[in-house]
Amino acid sequence: MFPVLFTIGNFSIDTYYVVWFVALSLALRWTVLRMPLYDIDDDEGRRIIAWGFLGMLLGARAMGYIRNFPIYWSDPMLIFDLSRGGLSERGAILGAMVVTFFMCWRGGKVSFLRLCEVVILPAFLAIAIGRWGCFFAGCCVGIQTTFPLALSFPRDVTSVTRHATQIYYSISAAVALLLLFNIEKYFFRRGLGQHPPLPLITPLGLILYSIIRITLDPLRLGYSGISTMNIALSVLSPVMLLCFLYSFKTFRKKTAAQ
């Protein structure tokens, strides 16, 4: 593992932040390129995406503070120490969604649901790449195991072999991305190049994300029972399935009438 990419004097660059920066940059670029597919106004779309990116960063850090509240409560100045703690994936998603929804509602020019269709694939791309930052940093490690693909992490003082959950998350996100990409191509082909009238990729993406987290989170070190977020994801999945079925039914009626 390479927790530090390079050091110049007393200044060091963490691999974790470099990898996540690359992941988010590529995701943002792809998001902008995808906006014409869903008839999103370029200027307004870029403005909302910029605010959503800020909300994502704030949400990612805020969730980390909440998780480690006793530490920051005992020493509030640690809040400004960005070298402590990482970025919460679920906090980033929640922060981005809240800010983006507000901006779409306030502006009234861009559909929030349609923008979600634009963002969902780049979001999985960011996870697939960014989780390697977690791997190199040695964070988000798994529980002890004798699984053949288990690894021993240098920063782990116990030197036991553990599940490489970071790689599991990355591979799962890449598989989900490939699946959603091909499903989207199918819908556009059936719609003669036009995007579906209602969200289809977003519900599927949220279902896949829920499956990934609910399946892999128990393998992470420090996981204690069912988390509040995973309970929320368990409730969300059936709702998203109903949304997908309704959207698919509407899509079929539209394509049949063409």
ZAMARGU-4260 file (C-alpha; in steps of 0.2 Angstrom, whole numbers, plus 5000, padded with zeros to 4 digits):
<rodrens>
0) 5000/5000/5000 | 5006/5018/4997 | 4997/5029/5010 | 5008/5044/5005 | 5011/5047/4986
5) 5026/5058/4989 | 5034/5070/5001 | 5043/5086/4999 | 5051/5092/5015 | 5038/5092/5028
10) 5024/5092/5015 | 5016/5076/5010 | 5003/5071/4997 | 4991/5057/5003 | 4987/5044/4990
15) 4969/5044/4997 | 4965/5062/4992 | 4974/5061/4975 | 4964/5045/4970 | 4948/5052/4975
20) 4952/5069/4967 | 4955/5060/4950 | 4939/5049/4953 | 4928/5064/4956 | 4936/5075/4942
25) 4932/5061/4929 | 4915/5059/4936 | 4911/5078/4935 | 4918/5078/4917 | 4908/5063/4912
30) 4892/5071/4920 | 4894/5087/4909 | 4896/5077/4893 | 4881/5067/4897 | 4869/5082/4900
35) 4864/5084/4881 | 4858/5065/4882 | 4844/5071/4894 | 4841/5088/4886 | 4849/5097/4901
40) 4853/5116/4898 | 4872/5117/4898 | 4874/5133/4908 | 4861/5129/4921 | 4866/5111/4922
45) 4885/5116/4925 | 4879/5128/4939 | 4869/5115/4948 | 4882/5102/4946 | 4895/5114/4954
50) 4884/5117/4969 | 4880/5099/4970 | 4899/5095/4970 | 4901/5107/4985 | 4887/5099/4994
55) 4895/5082/4991 | 4911/5088/4999 | 4902/5095/5014 | 4892/5080/5016 | 4907/5068/5014
60) 4916/5077/5028 | 4900/5080/5039 | 4896/5062/5040 | 4914/5058/5045 | 4912/5071/5059
65) 4896/5063/5065 | 4903/5046/5065 | 4918/5052/5076 | 4908/5065/5086 | 4916/5061/5103
70) 4933/5064/5096 | 4929/5081/5089 | 4918/5085/5104 | 4933/5083/5115 | 4944/5093/5104
75) 4934/5104/5092 | 4950/5111/5083 | 4952/5094/5075 | 4937/5099/5063 | 4950/5110/5054
80) 4963/5096/5053 | 4959/5088/5035 | 4972/5075/5038 | 4961/5067/5050 | 4947/5056/5044
85) 4942/5053/5026 | 4927/5056/5015 | 4911/5047/5018 | 4903/5039/5002 | 4885/5040/5009
90) 4888/5057/5016 | 4894/5063/4999 | 4879/5056/4990 | 4866/5063/5003 | 4875/5080/5003
95) 4875/5081/4984 | 4857/5075/4982 | 4850/5088/4995 | 4860/5103/4987 | 4855/5098/4969
100) 4837/5095/4973 | 4836/5113/4981 | 4845/5121/4966 | 4833/5112/4954 | 4818/5117/4964
105) 4824/5135/4966 | 4829/5137/4948 | 4815/5128/4940 | 4824/5126/4924 | 4831/5108/4926
110) 4822/5093/4931 | 4830/5085/4947 | 4824/5067/4942 | 4832/5070/4924 | 4848/5076/4932
115) 4849/5061/4943 | 4848/5050/4927 | 4864/5060/4921 | 4873/5058/4937 | 4870/5040/4942
120) 4883/5032/4930 | 4897/5045/4934 | 4893/5042/4953 | 4897/5023/4951 | 4913/5028/4941
125) 4919/5039/4955 | 4916/5025/4968 | 4924/5012/4957 | 4940/5022/4956 | 4940/5031/4972
130) 4939/5015/4983 | 4957/5012/4977 | 4961/5027/4987 | 4954/5019/5002 | 4964/5003/4998
135) 4981/5012/4996 | 4977/5022/5012 | 4973/5006/5022 | 4956/5013/5028 | 4939/5004/5027
140) 4948/4987/5030 | 4938/4971/5032 | 4937/4959/5046 | 4949/4946/5049 | 4948/4931/5038
145) 4957/4916/5030 | 4949/4919/5013 | 4961/4916/4999 | 4961/4934/4993 | 4963/4941/5010
150) 4977/4954/5013 | 4988/4960/5027 | 4988/4979/5028 | 5004/4988/5034 | 4995/5000/5046
155) 4986/4986/5055 | 4996/4982/5071 | 4989/4965/5072 | 4996/4960/5055 | 4982/4948/5052
160) 4974/4945/5035 | 4958/4954/5032 | 4945/4956/5018 | 4950/4969/5005 | 4933/4977/5006
165) 4939/4992/4997 | 4943/4981/4982 | 4926/4973/4984 | 4917/4990/4984 | 4927/4995/4968
170) 4923/4979/4958 | 4905/4979/4963 | 4903/4997/4958 | 4912/4994/4941 | 4900/4979/4938
175) 4885/4990/4942 | 4892/5004/4931 | 4894/4991/4916 | 4876/4984/4919 | 4868/5001/4920
180) 4878/5008/4905 | 4871/4994/4894 | 4853/4995/4901 | 4854/5014/4897 | 4859/5010/4879
185) 4845/4998/4877 | 4832/5011/4883 | 4839/5024/4871 | 4839/5011/4857 | 4821/5007/4860
190) 4817/5025/4862 | 4824/5029/4845 | 4838/5040/4853 | 4826/5049/4865 | 4828/5047/4884
195) 4814/5039/4893 | 4801/5051/4900 | 4803/5045/4918 | 4819/5040/4927 | 4824/5022/4924
200) 4842/5021/4927 | 4842/5030/4944 | 4830/5018/4953 | 4840/5003/4946 | 4856/5012/4952
205) 4850/5015/4969 | 4844/4997/4971 | 4861/4991/4965 | 4870/5002/4977 | 4859/4996/4992
210) 4863/4978/4987 | 4882/4982/4987 | 4882/4991/5004 | 4870/4979/5013 | 4880/4964/5007
215) 4898/4971/5009 | 4896/4982/5025 | 4896/4967/5037 | 4913/4962/5031 | 4920/4979/5036
220) 4930/4981/5052 | 4920/4990/5066 | 4903/4985/5058 | 4891/4982/5073 | 4874/4975/5068
225) 4863/4984/5055 | 4867/5002/5053 | 4854/5016/5052 | 4859/5019/5034 | 4857/5001/5029
230) 4840/5000/5036 | 4836/5016/5026 | 4843/5007/5010 | 4833/4992/5014 | 4817/5002/5014
235) 4822/5012/4999 | 4825/4997/4988 | 4807/4991/4987 | 4801/5009/4984 | 4814/5011/4970
240) 4808/4995/4962 | 4791/5001/4961 | 4797/5017/4953 | 4806/5007/4940 | 4792/4996/4936
245) 4780/5011/4934 | 4793/5021/4923 | 4796/5005/4913 | 4777/5003/4910 | 4776/5021/4904
250) 4791/5019/4893 | 4784/5004/4885 | 4768/5013/4881 | 4778/5028/4873 | 4788/5016/4862
255) 4773/5006/4857 | 4764/5022/4851 | 4779/5027/4840
</rodrens>
